């Protein structure tokens, strides 16, 4: 069932609550957002209902959040939507759904962080708290995380599409950055908890810095480089160095090279979705394009270091292509 096969309304949400969680059914209900996988309906002042609407995979993602996120949330320094109730499939709505806490703030694709130092510190603290060894039985990353080389064909297709559409002015630089990341040593540490989907629409801002993180459906255990890529995607210009210095334990050069690779992979995907409507909803998601362009600019801009010659090192210590 996809978004074209059922209309989710406030009346439907109230009916589902009356059937399965009647103590919540009298609260005001209003639409909060239509996301990639789910619709979000605000429930009173402090709760929200999330219902899958546009992808088949959303059912399993909601159940995963309900199973794992309550144990992680108390240790995280930014607010997250903590699952409170689970709704089971029924005749009214043949898919699972959840009730979570409401997280206030504006999505960063619409209200980017502007206070660089505060945002870098907030993102580093959040990821340092999340990135702890995951237990046996923790979910894996589907097609995320793992060796970058496994995504070489997909990356090449995205780069070719973006180049043909005139979205990438310097494809050789993007390709060189990716190849450097692929060549970096693999992660040999324990599988760490990862958010798995830290693009700007899933991170909330207030007063110029980050205040919350939502949509943990892609939560999985793996290489922290996948989440560290968010530094280039989310932070204002000039903030990556501070983020790297604040994140603990300090990432090594290979991890940061892989993070750059995942950052350029996500930036290309968001650029195609945002500005070309590729891989996504009809018409694309226009607010995803500008953050993706800014991320590519940051990734490709040389950052010289005093006393060094030739291709400049960037904030991660990876060599820039000549």
Buried (B, 14 or more C-beta within 10 A) or exposed (E): BEBEEBEBEBEBBBBBBEBBBEEBBEBEBEEBBEBBBBBBBBBEEEBBBBBBBBBEEBBBBBBBBBEBBBEBBEEBEBBBBBBBBBBEEBEEBEBBBBBBBBBEBEBBBEBBBEBBBBBBBBBBBBBBBBBEEBEEEBBEBEEBBBEBEEBEEEBEEBBEBBBEEEBBEEBEBBBBBBBBBBBBEEBEEEBBBBBBBBBBBBBBBEEBBBBBBBBBBBBBBBBBBBBBBBBBBBBBEEBBBBBBEBBEEEBBBBBBBBBBBBBBBBBBBBBBBBBBBBEBEEEBBEBBBBBBBBBBBBBBEEBEEEEEEEEBBBBBBBBBBE
